[in-house]
Amino acid sequence: MAKYLQRLWSVVRRRELVGKDSAGNLFYRWPGTLDTKERRWVEYAGDCNPRNLPAEWYTWLIGSRKEAPTPAEIMAMEAYRRNVKMKAAMLEKEEEKRRFRHKSLREDPDLDAVKPPEMSKFVQQVAALEGLSFSGEEKTLTEDRVKEVPALEESNRTLDKDLQSGKSAQNGHKIPSRKEREVYEKWVPPS
């Protein structure tokens, strides 16, 4: 029995306290002999959750680090973690402000692409100014403006004569090109 107690005492005595983390967990090492490998373990202060261990101590426990982290190294890593959290919070606030500004500047938040202008309303407004009325697909002239609006062929003949003679259009405006006249003919209904 004395040998058993002596052996137990040697095992307990050989265990070496390596360090303590900020949560109060104690880290131990049991030096290896010729036949055995060094063993490392932790005694948790509170709940037994390995995910709450600091990275330095975890890497030491699994054997990625040969030496245990020093108190200066632990303090430097804690300061670094606080700094990263602070910067992340600042970036999150800036991003939130940027999103708010972007959202407040946009008139329609659901608008993803620019829509082309609605030409039917434009044509109706131009027609109303010229005395033309459009009702649905029908294109008719109002009675009071029939005499004032020349026929399209008549205006084309006048433009062709002006082009041949080299005259400029009325009121100092330039004479429209053939392409401009074709576009005009598409939009203005034939009489």
BELFENTA-V346104 format. One record per backbone hydrogen bond with DSSP energy under -1.0 kcal/mol. CO is the residue of the C=O (numbers start at 1). NH is the residue of the N-H. Records with the same first field share a line. If there is no record, write none. Layout:
CO: NH + NH
This chain:
1: 5
2: 6
3: 7
4: 8
5: 9
6: 10
7: 11
8: 12
9: 13
10: 14
16: 29
19: 27
21: 24
25: 21
26: 43
27: 18 + 19
28: 41
29: 16
30: 39
39: 30
41: 28
43: 26
47: 49
49: 52
50: 53
54: 58
55: 59
56: 60
57: 61
58: 62
59: 64 + 65
70: 74
71: 75
72: 76
73: 77
74: 78
75: 79
76: 80
77: 81
78: 82
79: 83
80: 84
81: 85
82: 86
83: 87
84: 88
85: 89
86: 90
87: 91
88: 92
89: 93
90: 94
91: 95
92: 96
93: 97
94: 98
95: 99
96: 100
97: 101
98: 102
99: 103
100: 104
101: 105
102: 106
108: 111
119: 123
120: 124
121: 125
122: 126
123: 127
124: 128
125: 129
126: 130
127: 132
131: 142
133: 140
135: 138
138: 135
140: 133
145: 149
151: 155
152: 156
153: 157
154: 158
155: 159
156: 160
157: 161
158: 162
159: 163
160: 164
161: 165
162: 166 + 167
170: 173
173: 169
177: 181
178: 182
179: 183
180: 184
181: 185
182: 186
183: 187
184: 188
